[in-house]
């Protein structure tokens, strides 16, 4: 999902055809994805990919950009997107996911800088606490402390739930109830058992 996958019209390349989902896979996804989502995703395909690619470029914290100053600047960019109530929900979702990735990078940067003696915390203070303090300082006066505490958790959760899929981040119905998710999990287990047998070991 962090790759800069630009639309075919911008790269000049022909996009490879997507893998056809089986009926079983479609039945598992149906409760999670509103029926009109795939059509809408295709209509806005270029806008979606352009937004994600630009967000990655504007908030890069890799290579020569992997430092605390750039990480905090990237956090402010993402926070401004999340605070813009005029944007569509899918852009907020993408920003949440990007926030989770930036904070992961910031954690590694802090660890590296502490080893060099460039960053120091209070006695007994770990990297996570230093990262939280830096994050809250970066968004102070914008999203505020309450949202500042919640947004990293929401971003991390959303990143895991979508599994790196732009389509799921765009289309998934996050209002689905817990019992529906349990039923989907049960169906997935049954499908695995049918495929590899009851005695097989599989990660669900």
DAKA-V751822 format. One record per helix or strand. SS is the DSSP state (~ for helix, > for strand). FROM is the first residue (numbers start at 0). LEN is the number of residues. Records with the same first field share a line. If there is no record, write none. Layout:
# DAKA-V751822
SS = FROM-LEN + FROM-LEN
This chain:
# DAKA-V751822
~ = 7-4 + 22-8 + 36-7 + 44-14 + 62-3 + 67-15 + 88-27 + 126-13 + 143-19 + 165-6 + 177-19
> = 32-1 + 171-1
